[in-house]
Amino acid sequence: MLQLSFVNFKKNAYLFVEGKANNDRFYIIQNGQVQCSNDISIPGYEAQIFGPGDFLGVIPCMSSHLQIESCIAITDVTAIAVRRDQYPELIANNTPVAMKIIRTFANKMRVMNGILTKLTLHQVASESPEELFNVASYYYDEGKRDIAIYAYYQYLKTCPNGVNVDTARQRFAELKPNTRALYFEPTADAVRKYPKGTMVFSENQSGADMFIIQSGEVSISKVVEGNEVILAILKKGDMFGELALLENKPRTASAIAHEDCTLMVVNRKNFDQMVSTQPQMIARLTTTLAERLWALHRQLTNSQIDDLSHKMVDMLALQLEKLKIPLEISLNYQTNISLQDLVNMCGIPGPLQPQAIDGFTNLVRPKLVNSKIVVHRPEDIVKSAAFYRSKVGS
């Protein structure tokens, strides 16, 4: 039987401290108010005040990472403590709690994605369906025609009277005879296979399917004003596409097959059934969203690092930390990312990329195997990145 404990905090007491490892539990506030803030000031991501019914510490708890913010009681506070191992039982007995956490995560992720786009690319991402044409044209100009054709199709479908429809129709017809792109329209298939370099879905596209990677890799990216940022490279077991399913809003980012991949499709009907019958799957989705929010928070911090080579070191450290490999005993670690992937993750503009890569190479001296980075002594990379972050704003 599930037994949860109540915890009392006096005014000015800390519930969590940023950077600490007390992440085995989270709190549900019953009475009082708590303010949460970050050591590094991030524009658009300000301190927040939480009250009864709000959740604190769920992201580090469910992702098993360090605390991402400091939370201090601004009144006397009573909270329910939920240990990580109690979460599946909690949501099995109380589905609305799980859905509140998941929907809060989805909303937070959409907000953080917008802030990250603005800070990294110095632009505000538009949610207009006309942006589908800009996404398609970016990949067309980059020579990534199997990606471009999918986005052109979605543009023609969404904006049949759009201002760029003639160009989109011409380019779609040009690319169609030789494309490897698949699944222009949703199908009833429970499993889909995508060749490397094809698009699963485009940002600003409508859609309500979530995907679970059974094999291969998928990159999640955004294109704004002719620049691309890779938000994540996902692997077997990872989920993506949940935001559109949860919020019934256009996709916030594009999903592209980074390698040949096999994906399991979860539609709205299947998801509703999962919520009511599979608490372990919902716990896994919560963990996935927590991992992604933790990474987004780190990327927001990365956006505040001015030195380009230091920015790349920190981004590489983030990829290593996400993997949770035993850093202290790893001498050489083969990553799945290239130098080009790394500069794209940092959102470094094309003209500055050679300079950034040269600086990064001089600092890290990475070995490349099949164009992918091999890290010597990952622990040193993580320590260096922490030092560079500590200098932000100092």
N, C-alpha and C positions, 0 to 999 in steps of 0.2 A: 504493500500500500504506500502511495506517495505521501511523504511527510516533508513539508517545507518549513523552514525556520524564519522567524521574524528577527530583524536586526534593527537596533536603534543607534542613530548617529546624532551627536550633539551639534548645535550650530557651530560652523567653521571647521568641522571635522571633514577629513578627506575620505570619500568612498573609494576613489581610484586615483592613482598618480601616473601621469603620462610616462611611458617608458618602463614601467614596472611590470613584473611577471605575475601579479596576482590576478590570474585570468581563469580560474577554475569555476567561477560562478558569475552570475549577473543578478541585478536587483530589479524588482518591480516596486515602485514607490507607492506606499499606502497613504502616508501623510507627510506634509512638508514640501519644501522646494530645494532643488539642487541645481547649481550652475556648473556647466561643463565648458572648458576652454582648452586651447592649445598653446604650447610654448612658443611656436612659430606662428606669427600672424599671417593668415592667408586671406587676401581680399575676397570678400563675398562669403567667407566661411567664418562667421562670428560666433562669439560665446552664446550659449543657449541656456535657458532656464526650463527645468522639467518639474512636473508636479504629479499628483496622484494618478495612477494608471499608466504612467510612462515607464519605459524600460531603460536601464543604464548598464553599460558594459557588455551588451550582447555580442557586439562585433568581435572584441578580443577573446571573449569566452568561447564562442562557437568556432572561431578561426584558430584558436590556440596560439595567438600572437600576443606581443606586448601591448599594454594599454596605449590607446591612441590619443587620449585626452585626460586631463585632470578634472575630477568631479568633486566639488566641495559643497557641503550642506550650508545653505544660506538661512535655514531655520532648523529647528530640531526636526529630525526625519525618522520615520518608521518605514522599513522596506522588507519585502519578502526576498529571501536569498534562494536562488535556483542554481544548483550545481549542474555542470555540463552533462553529467551522466543521468540526471533526472529529467532532462528536456524531453526525450522521446515519450516518457510516461506522462509528463505534464500535458503534452499536446494530444496524446491519445485520449485523455480524459477531458480535454478542453480545447477543441479545434479552433474556436474563435481567438484564443490567445496566440496560437501559431499563425493564423492568418493576419492578425494585427501586426505581429512582428514582421512577417514577410512583406505585407503591404507597406509598412513603415520603411523597411529596407528598400523596396522598389522605388518609393518616392524619394528617399534620400539619395539613391543611386542616380536618378534622373537629374536631381539638383546638382550633385557633385560632378556628373558628366558635363553639365553646362558650364560650371565654374572652371573645370579643367580645360575645356575647349577654349574658353576666353583667356585664361592665363597662359596656356601653352602656345596658342596660335594667335593671341591678341585679336581674336575675332569672336563675335557672338554667333553661335550656330543657329541657323534658321531651320524651323520645322515646316516650312512651306514645301508642298509636294513638287514645286518647280526645282527644288534643290536636287531632286533625283537626276535631272539633266546635268547638273554640275558634277555630281558624283560620277555619272557615266562618262562625261567628257574628260574628267581627270584621268580615269583609267585608260580611256581611248588614247589620249595624248602620251601616256606612259607606255603604250604598247601592250597593255594587259587587256587584250580584246575579249577574252572569255568572261572577264569580270564586267567590262563595259557593256556588252550586249545585254546582259541580264538587267542592268540598271536602266538602259535605254528602253527595254521592254516594259519595265515597271513605270517609267515615265509616260510612255505612250498609253498605257492602261489607265494611269491615274489622271493624266492631263491630256485627254484626247484633243482638246482645243488650246493647248498650251502654246506659248509664244515661240517655243523651240521645236514644235512638233515636226516640222518639215525636215530639219536637220537630223532629229532623232530617228525618223522613219527611214531616211536615206542611209544612215550609218547602220541601223539594225539590218536592213536588207543587204548591205555590204558585208557584214560580219556573219550573217546567218549560215551561209553554205559551209563554212569551215569551223564552226564553233563546237566546243566540247561542253558548253553550258547546258545544265539540266534543270528540270523542275521550275520552269517559268511560272507555272501555276501550281497551287497546292494539290496534293494527291492524297488518296486514302492509304498510301503505303505507311506501314508502321516503322519501316526502316528505309533509309535512302543512302545511296552512295554518291559521293561527289569527287570528281577528279581534282587534283592539285590545281590551284589557280582559278577555280570557279567560285561563283558567289552563291551563298546560301540565302542571304537576304541583304537588302540595302537599307542604309539609314534613310529615314523619312518614308519608308514603305510601310503600308498597313499590313497587319498580320497577327495571328493569335496562336502560333505554334511555338512551343519550347523544344529544345533539342538536347539530347544526351549523347556525348561522343562515345561510340563503342570502339572505334579504332581511328588512328590518324590524329591530325592536329587542325585547329581552326584559329585564325587570327581575327580579333575584334578591333575594328579601326573606325576612324572618322576622317572625313575630308571637309575642310573649310577653306574657302578662298584659295584653292590650288595647293593646299598643303595637306599631308596625311599624318595622322598620329596613330600608332598601333597602341591600343589600350591594353591588350593582353594576347598571349598565345596560349590557347587552351589545349589540353591533351585528353587522353582516354579517361572516361569517368566524369569529366567536367560537364556542367550544364550551361546553356546560354539561351537567350531569346525570351527569358521569363518576364521581362518588363512589359512587353507588348501583351503577353497573355494575362498578366495581373492587372494592368491598367487600361487595356483596350485603347492604347495610344500608338502613334507611329513609332517605328523602331528608332532608337536613339543612336545606333551605330550599325556598321555593316559587319557581316560575318562572311569570311572568305576561307576556303579550304587551303590551309597552309601546306598540308600534305594530302595525299589521297586519304579520304576519311569515310567512315560509315557512321551514320547518325540515326538514333532512335527518335521518333517524332512523338511529342506529347501535345495533344490538342486540348481545348478547353474542357470538353466532356471527360477526357481521360484524367485531366488534372483534378477536376472536381471529385472524381472517384478516388483518386490518390489521397486527397485531403481527408476524406472520410474513412478510408480503409487502410492506408499505409503510413502510419506515423513515422516509421523509419525513413521513408522516402521524403517526407516533409522535413524531418530533421536534417536530412542530407541537403535539401534545397536551402534550408536556413544556413547551414554551414557554407554552402557554395556562395550565397549572397554575402555572408559575413566576410569570407575570404576576399571577395571582389571589392567590397567596401573598404576593407583594410588596405588593399592594394591601391585603390583610388585615393585614399587619404595620403598614402605615401607618395603617390604621383603628384598630388597637390603640393606637398612639401618640396618635392623635386623641382616643381615649376618655379620655386623661389630661389633656387641656386643659380647664380649668375655665370660662374665659370663653366664653360661648355664641357671641358674634359671632366671636371668634378661632377657635373650633372650626369654624364654618361657612366661614371664609376658608381654613383648612387643608384642609377637605374639598373645597372648590372647587379648590384647588391640586392635590390628589391626582387629581381628574378630569382636569385639564390635563396633569399629568405622565404619566398613563396613556396619553394620546394621542400623546405624544412629538412634539408639534408644535414647530417652531422658535420658541421663546418670544421670543428676542431680536429677531426681525423681525416679530412679529405685533402689530399695533396693536389690532385688534378681532377677537375670536373668538366665533363663535356656538356655544354649547354645545347639548346635547340635554337639559338638565336645567332644571327650574323651581325657584323658591324652595322650594316644598313638597317637591320631590324632595330638595333639599339638607338641609332640616331633618330629613327622614325618614332620610337617610343618616347623620346625626349621632345619631339616636335621641333627639332632644330631645322631651320630653313635651309633649302638646297645649297645656296651660295656659301653658307657657313659650315656645311657638313665636312668638307675635307679638312678644314682647320680643327674641328672638333675631334675627328677621328685621329688625326696626327697627335693631338694633345693627349687623348685617351691612350693611344698606343704607347707613347713615351712613358706614361704613368704606370700602365698595367703590363705592358709587353705581352699581350695575349698570344697564344698559339692558335692557329686556325686549322681545323680539320673539316674538309668538305665545306669550307666557307663558314663553319659554325665556330663560335668562340669556345676555347678550352681555358678554364680558369685555373691558374696555379695558386694554391693556398687560398681558397674561398674565404676563410676566416679573416684574412688580411683585407680583402676587398670590403667585407661588411664593416670592419673596424674603421677603415679609411672613409667609407661613406658616412658613418655616424659622425666622424670628425668634421667632414665637410658640411653636414647638416647643422652641426652645433655652431658653425660660424655664420649661419644665415641671420641677418639682422644685427649682428654684433659690430 
